[in-house]
Every structure is written in structure tokens, then in C-alpha cells.
Amino acid sequence: MTVATFAEPFTGTDHDDFAAWAREVRDYRIERAYDRPVIMLYDGDWIYRGTVHGEIAGGVHPVVNETGTITIRLPIDLDDPRRTWAAFWALDEEARGTSNIHIRVETMGARICGRMKAKDGVRLVQGPDGDEVVIDFLDDTEELKFIHTAGNPFLPISLIQQPKAWMMLLQADDAILLTLACNLPRLQIANIDLGAVFDLLNPEKWTLSGIAESLAGIWQHSQVVVKPFLLGQSVAPLALVVGSIRTSIFDVAAPVLEDAELQWDLRRWFDGDPEPWPGAGTWWIRSGTLVVGIADKSGFRQGTSLGGNLLTGLTRTIASVLSNHVEDSYDLVTGDTIDETGYRLPGILGTEASHPYVVYRDGSITGVQTLGFSRSPGGPGRITVGGQSMPGVNELISAAIQYGGDVLGDNISAVISAGVGYQVSVGSLGGAIDSFLNPIYRDSILANMSVPLLLRTMKQGWGHYLETTSTNVTQAFTAASVMDLRQRRRETDPETAFTLTVANASPWLIGANGTGHWWLGDRVGGTSKYLMPRVFVRRCLALDIDWDTGGLKIEATFGNTKPKKDAIDHIVDVLGKAMGGMQQIGLW
């Protein structure tokens, strides 16, 4: 989106002309910031059915890497069916022709689309204040939960799957998108329009042109398209993607995206839009197609800001790890020259991941309407995981006992034989002794890993909770146990989080695709008047945008995402997934 969208291009000649033009652009943007969202309804074929006006209320609630929700409340009136057409249309599934309802919400430069919930999607609510129809939708992230990662997507699922598990080692975003792209063609083969098949039996269609039209319409356009990319250009960390036909791309990608601090970038393409990516063209794509990419709004790999000071500015840090390979620390970056290229695009607003700048100041004159602020010191100072002896320990003890029992049985046989004067065989005692002792020694030696979190306890002070364990049972001193340690540590990490209800354009504009200073997933700073001048910078994890007759209300939730893993943790993660994948395909 360019500045020409908001105002005429600058044609002045001096500073005063530019200041007046910039104020005009700013005023126009502020005016547009409070526009009610544009709501369009589509049927199950993503065919446009109408734009909604006069709704009672609505809300969109996108969440980073999770399924968000969309809700609209529509009036319904038997005396005025024309004005309340949307409610009647939503209720009358038979007249609609398709059971699914789709929604498209255009607000703040963002496009948020979704499909009606499979259960209780449309509800008629009758009350003393009037009747209304409530429609609940799940946004496009839900689509990803219904695309599974076959072990071999190029072979028929019902006939053979060899190998049984899908394994791919690449940069995180490349691996996820390539996995998704490989699974879409097999789903497309079965994407058949039965209506076009039945048309082949219709005598009225039994003409050369009619048959050709029916054959061309049997296989439908792909509902999901992966935005193309060049392998090797990503700066994301290496990740091993492992899946099977029982796991969806959403589940496979979730831990990888969380670790790399990446997020899904989903956008529906409709007739009249520009091409989905430069050079793609539009002749091949159907209106309503979901274009999937992955975005990096974190900046962890290049350095970013986690906080700072209103007087001295925001500090830049890069994550590192302590020697116990469980605790994370953050190194201060100083002396860097700031790359301002991303902030010098005419007419384009937004936040660069490596250099966030938006800060909401708590005080008497502020755009913050309500503020919820929380800080937690973190959990216990020691974590113990495991429950099973490290590989080989139980087997080694069992072998020693059985060998010793066999030797003992042979010696007893020799002694008795010598005493009675003829050959007596007592037999092997190893198995019997091992069966008796096995419940006693099994999983008692080298069966747990216990790690003190010294940095955490140093910050907490002498008085702190002492120990916690993981509910998972894993073999100690393995990749799985190290991952369990890290996971339990992250679950009990200290955290600073805040929730803001903010007024748009006071002073920051909220919006996507260049129309606002920040949006979902971006880093934003917040302050508390009781902790001035400290600034806490966190990513926006969720947005709640609600509107009714009283206007637009925006609430944003900011907090920590899971810290990045260190290099050793990446290695054990990759090894653990590789061993799991090899076990699935029968090689381990």
C-alpha cells in the first residue's frame, strides 16, 4: 500500500508545503482508523453473496500461530427481511445451496477471513430486547489443521506408505512450506466436483462443448497455494520436520514456529486483487484461494529489543545460553549502526523486527485506555526429569546378573556333583535371579537428571521454591530428557506481560500491510507510571477488535513467546526427531 492510497502525491516545493501535505495524510489516516470493518459474506464455494450493513456488533480475535475467532451479531426482523437479509440467508441453509458460510473482514489494512464453525455455527437468539442471529467463525489458521503430512505424499495413501514417516532437514520456514507444498497435490487429485460428473449424464449437456465444459470442471482449483520461495535464502534456524499421515501440518509446524519465533502469513485472494506475489499472474487462481507463507516478525536472529528506557532509548539484545544448556541469557548489543532502510519507504508504516520503536506511555495523557500489567519471578530453582535409566543401564545390570547367576548355577552343580560322586546339574540360575531382582534395580541407576537453575535463583533471592519435576517419563541422559528439561524450564520461566486497551491513532496507528505502525506479531513497548522510565518490549500475541453501535474497541495482549533454543538444544532436538522418524520407518 502506498501513500497515494491516502492522499495526492506530494507536489510542493518547500518545507511548509511538505508539512501541510504530511498533516493532510495524517488526518486522513486518523479519520480512516475509526472506520467500522467491512464485512462480506460468501457461500461454501467462496461466491460473494453480499456486504453486511447494520450489524448489532462484531469482533475479530486473531492470535499468533493459533486459530482465531470472528463473531458477528445480526438483527432479524420478519417485518423488514430486506434490511436483515444476512440473518435470513445464514439461517436458511437449504435456500443457500451450500452448508458452509465464509466471511471476509477488511479492517485496518488487514484482511481476516474464516469459515463458520462446524458445530453451533449459526445460532438464533430470541429475547425480550429483540431477536438476533449470531454467527461464529474460525479464521483461516484452522485450515492448516486439516492438511496432514503423509510419510510419502507421492504414493497412494490407501495402497502403500513407504517410508512411513516424512522427514526433512532444512531452515525452519523452508522445511514447513516445502512439506505443505508436497502434500497439496495428493489432496487436489480428490478435489472433485460431483456436479460436473453428473453433468456428463445430462442429455442437455451431451454436446461437444458441454462435455468439454463438464470435463474441465471435474477437478477443482486448489483451495490452498504455497507462496513460492528460493531454497537457501532463509536466515531461520535449521529444523527437522517429522510427520505422518496422523499429524497435521499445523501440529508439525507448531513447535518449529514457536522455537524459531516465526508465524504463519495467510491471505485470501479475491477477484480484483493484485497478483498474489510479484510475477504470479492471476489467470490460474480462483477467488477465495488461501495463499500461505511464513513471516519473521521477531528479529531474534539479527538482534532485537526486549526493553529499554524512555530517556536513553531501547536496547538491542541477542539470545545466548548458559553453560548448563538449560537457562537462557541475553547479550547486550552496542555500537551497531542502525539500518534505516525499512523506515524510509514513502507512505509505508510498520515496524522493523530488528528495530521496534512503538512505545505506549502510561499516564494521564495517553492513548492507553486500560492497562493490565503483570510480572512473575518464575518457578523453582531446580528441575528434575527422567524416570527411566539411561539407555543400556538396565540391560547391562540384567546381563551381569544373568551371567553371575549362570556362573553360580554351574559352581553349585560342580560342588554337589563332587559331594555325591555323580553328575548333578542345577541348571542356569541367572534368569530366575534376574526376574526376582529386576523390579528392584530397574530404573534406579542413572534414571534422573537434576539441574540447578543458578541464574534464576540468584535473581529470586535466598528464599525461593526448591524443586519441580516434569510429568513426562523419559530416559535420562538422552535427547528426550534434555528437551524435557528445557520445556519444563520454559514453562516455569519468569515473565513480564501486559494487556492494553488502546485508542487507535493515539498516537500510533494500528494496522497491517503498511497502514499502521504495528500489527499482530510485532514488538511493541509499554510502560507503567509506577515503574517509569522503564520500557518493556514484547510481541503482540493476540488482538481483540470489537465493534458495536458505540464504535470500535481494540485490546492487545503482549507477552513472551518461548525463548529460542541454543545450538546444543537444536542438535538434540534434531537427533531426537530423527530417531523418532527412523523408528517410525522401521530403521531403529
Long-range contacts (C-beta under 8 A, 24 or more apart in sequence): 1-109, 1-347, 1-348, 1-513, 1-514, 1-515, 2-346, 2-347, 2-348, 2-514, 3-346, 3-347, 3-348, 4-347, 5-347, 6-32, 6-347, 25-347, 29-505, 29-509, 29-515, 30-505, 30-509, 33-108, 33-504, 33-505, 33-509, 33-510, 33-511, 34-504, 34-505, 34-551, 34-552, 35-107, 36-547, 36-552, 37-105, 37-106, 37-107, 37-545, 37-547, 38-105, 38-106, 38-107, 39-72, 39-103, 39-104, 39-105, 40-103, 40-104, 40-105, 40-106, 41-86, 41-89, 41-90, 41-101, 41-102, 41-103, 41-104, 42-101, 42-102, 42-103, 42-104, 42-288, 43-96, 43-97, 43-98, 43-100, 43-101, 43-102, 44-96, 44-97, 44-98, 44-99, 44-100, 44-101, 44-102, 45-98, 45-288, 46-102, 46-286, 46-287, 46-288, 48-287, 49-89, 50-85, 50-86, 50-89, 52-86, 54-83, 54-84, 55-86, 56-132, 56-548, 56-549, 57-546, 57-547, 57-548, 57-549, 58-105, 58-546, 58-547, 58-548, 59-544, 59-545, 59-546, 59-547, 60-105, 60-107, 60-112, 60-139, 60-543, 60-545, 61-542, 61-543, 61-544, 61-545, 62-112, 62-139, 62-520, 62-542, 62-543, 63-141, 63-520, 63-541, 63-542, 64-263, 64-520, 64-521, 64-539, 64-540, 64-541, 64-542, 64-561, 65-141, 65-254, 65-257, 65-258, 65-263, 65-264, 66-141, 67-138, 67-139, 67-141, 67-142, 67-145, 68-112, 68-114, 68-138, 68-139, 68-141, 68-542, 69-114, 69-136, 69-137, 69-138, 69-139, 70-103, 70-105, 70-112, 70-114, 70-136, 70-137, 70-138, 70-139, 71-134, 71-135, 71-136, 71-137, 72-103, 72-134, 72-135, 73-132, 73-133, 73-134, 74-132, 74-133, 74-134, 74-135, 75-130, 75-131, 75-132, 75-133, 76-124, 76-131, 76-132, 76-133, 77-131, 86-133, 87-132, 87-133, 90-122, 90-133, 90-135, 91-122, 91-124, 91-133, 101-135, 101-137, 102-137, 102-288, 103-135, 103-137, 104-268, 104-270, 107-545, 108-504, 108-510, 108-511, 108-512, 108-515, 108-516, 108-519, 108-545, 109-511, 109-512, 109-513, 109-514, 109-515, 109-516, 109-519, 110-511, 110-512, 110-513, 110-519, 110-520, 111-267, 111-268, 112-139, 112-140, 113-139, 113-140, 113-268, 113-290, 114-138, 114-139, 114-140, 114-142, 115-142, 115-143, 140-266, 140-268, 140-290, 141-250, 141-264, 141-266, 143-223, 143-224, 143-266, 143-290, 144-248, 144-249, 144-250, 144-253, 144-264, 144-292, 145-248, 145-250, 145-251, 146-248, 147-180, 147-183, 147-184, 147-187, 147-224, 147-248, 147-249, 147-250, 148-183, 148-243, 148-245, 148-246, 148-247, 148-248, 148-249, 149-179, 149-183, 149-241, 149-243, 149-244, 149-245, 149-247, 149-248, 149-249, 149-252, 150-183, 150-186, 150-244, 150-245, 151-243, 151-244, 151-245, 151-584, 151-585, 153-182, 153-183, 153-185, 153-186, 154-182, 154-186, 157-186, 157-245, 161-245, 162-585, 163-584, 163-585, 164-244, 164-584, 164-585, 164-586, 165-242, 165-243, 165-244, 165-580, 165-581, 165-584, 165-585, 166-241, 166-242, 166-243, 166-244, 166-581, 167-240, 167-241, 167-242, 167-577, 167-578, 167-581, 167-585, 168-240, 168-241, 169-238, 169-239, 169-240, 169-241, 169-574, 170-231, 170-238, 170-239, 170-241, 171-234, 171-235, 171-236, 171-237, 171-238, 171-239, 172-234, 172-236, 172-237, 172-238, 172-239, 172-256, 172-257, 172-259, 172-260, 172-262, 173-229, 173-234, 173-236, 173-260, 173-262, 173-294, 173-296, 174-229, 174-231, 174-232, 174-234, 174-236, 175-239, 175-240, 175-241, 175-256, 176-239, 176-241, 176-249, 176-252, 176-253, 176-256, 176-257, 176-294, 177-226, 177-227, 177-229, 177-292, 177-293, 177-294, 178-231, 179-241, 179-243, 179-249, 179-252, 180-224, 180-226, 180-249, 180-292, 181-226, 183-249, 184-222, 184-224, 184-225, 184-226, 188-219, 188-222, 189-219, 191-219, 191-220, 191-222, 191-223, 192-218, 192-219, 192-220, 193-217, 193-218, 193-219, 193-220, 220-286, 221-285, 221-286, 221-289, 222-289, 223-288, 223-289, 223-290, 224-289, 224-290, 224-292, 225-276, 225-285, 225-289, 225-290, 225-291, 225-292, 226-291, 226-292, 226-293, 227-265, 227-276, 227-277, 227-291, 227-292, 227-293, 228-277, 229-293, 235-296, 235-301, 235-302, 236-260, 236-262, 236-296, 236-301, 237-301, 237-564, 237-565, 237-570, 238-570, 238-574, 239-574, 240-573, 240-574, 240-577, 240-578, 240-581, 242-577, 242-578, 242-580, 242-581, 242-584, 244-584, 257-294, 258-561, 258-562, 259-562, 259-564, 259-565, 259-573, 260-564, 261-296, 261-298, 261-300, 261-539, 261-561, 261-564, 262-294, 262-295, 262-296, 262-298, 263-294, 263-295, 263-296, 263-297, 263-521, 264-292, 264-293, 264-294, 264-295, 265-292, 265-293, 265-294, 265-295, 266-290, 266-291, 266-292, 266-293, 267-291, 295-521, 296-353, 297-351, 297-353, 297-521, 297-522, 297-523, 297-539, 298-353, 298-521, 298-523, 298-539, 298-561, 299-352, 299-353, 299-354, 299-355, 299-356, 299-523, 300-564, 302-353, 302-354, 303-333, 303-336, 303-354, 304-353, 304-354, 304-355, 304-356, 304-523, 305-355, 305-356, 305-523, 305-525, 305-537, 306-330, 306-536, 306-537, 306-538, 307-525, 307-534, 307-535, 307-536, 307-537, 308-525, 308-535, 308-537, 309-533, 309-534, 309-535, 310-359, 310-361, 310-527, 310-532, 310-533, 310-534, 310-535, 311-533, 314-356, 314-357, 314-359, 314-525, 314-535, 314-537, 316-354, 316-355, 319-563, 319-564, 320-566, 321-566, 321-567, 321-568, 321-569, 322-454, 322-455, 324-451, 324-452, 324-453, 324-454, 325-482, 325-566, 325-568, 325-569, 326-383, 326-451, 326-453, 326-485, 326-486, 326-489, 327-453, 327-454, 327-455, 327-456, 327-489, 328-563, 328-564, 328-566, 329-455, 345-514, 347-514, 348-514, 349-509, 349-511, 349-514, 349-515, 349-516, 349-517, 350-514, 350-516, 350-517, 350-518, 350-519, 350-522, 351-517, 351-518, 351-522, 351-523, 351-524, 353-522, 353-523, 356-522, 356-523, 356-524, 356-525, 356-537, 358-508, 358-517, 358-518, 358-522, 358-523, 358-524, 358-525, 359-524, 359-525, 359-526, 359-527, 359-535, 360-500, 360-502, 360-508, 360-524, 360-525, 360-526, 360-527, 361-527, 362-526, 362-527, 362-528, 362-529, 363-529, 366-506, 367-502, 367-503, 367-505, 367-506, 367-507, 367-508, 368-500, 368-501, 368-502, 368-526, 369-501, 369-502, 369-503, 370-499, 370-500, 370-501, 371-498, 371-499, 371-500, 371-501, 371-526, 371-528, 372-498, 372-499, 372-500, 373-497, 373-498, 373-526, 373-528, 374-495, 374-496, 374-497, 374-498, 375-494, 375-495, 375-496, 376-494, 376-495, 376-496, 377-459, 377-460, 377-464, 377-494, 378-456, 378-459, 378-460, 378-492, 378-493, 378-494, 378-495, 379-465, 379-468, 379-491, 379-492, 379-493, 380-453, 380-464, 380-465, 380-466, 380-467, 380-468, 380-492, 381-452, 381-453, 381-454, 381-456, 381-457, 381-460, 381-464, 381-465, 381-466, 381-467, 382-450, 382-451, 382-452, 382-453, 382-466, 382-467, 382-468, 383-450, 383-451, 383-453, 383-467, 383-468, 383-469, 383-470, 383-485, 383-488, 383-489, 383-492, 384-448, 384-449, 384-450, 384-451, 384-467, 384-468, 384-469, 384-470, 385-448, 385-449, 385-469, 385-470, 385-472, 385-474, 385-476, 385-481, 385-484, 385-485, 385-488, 386-447, 386-448, 386-449, 386-473, 386-474, 386-475, 386-476, 386-481, 387-443, 387-447, 387-448, 387-472, 387-473, 387-474, 387-476, 388-443, 388-447, 388-473, 388-474, 388-475, 388-476, 389-442, 389-443, 389-444, 389-445, 389-446, 389-447, 389-475, 389-476, 390-446, 390-447, 390-475, 390-476, 390-477, 390-478, 391-475, 391-478, 393-445, 393-446, 393-447, 394-441, 394-442, 394-443, 397-441, 397-445, 398-434, 398-438, 401-430, 401-433, 401-434, 401-437, 402-430, 402-431, 402-433, 402-434, 403-430, 404-430, 404-433, 405-429, 405-430, 405-431, 405-432, 405-433, 405-434, 406-430, 408-433, 446-476, 446-477, 447-476, 448-476, 449-476, 449-477, 449-481, 449-482, 449-485, 451-485, 453-489, 456-494, 459-494, 468-492, 478-576, 479-572, 479-573, 479-575, 479-576, 479-579, 480-576, 482-569, 482-572, 483-569, 483-572, 483-573, 483-576, 486-565, 486-569, 490-562, 490-563, 493-560, 493-563, 495-559, 495-560, 496-536, 496-538, 496-559, 496-560, 497-538, 497-557, 497-558, 497-559, 497-560, 498-526, 498-528, 498-536, 498-538, 498-558, 498-559, 499-555, 499-556, 499-557, 499-558, 500-526, 500-555, 500-556, 500-558, 501-553, 501-554, 501-555, 501-556, 502-554, 502-555, 502-556, 503-554, 504-552, 504-554, 510-554, 510-556, 519-543, 524-556, 524-558, 526-558
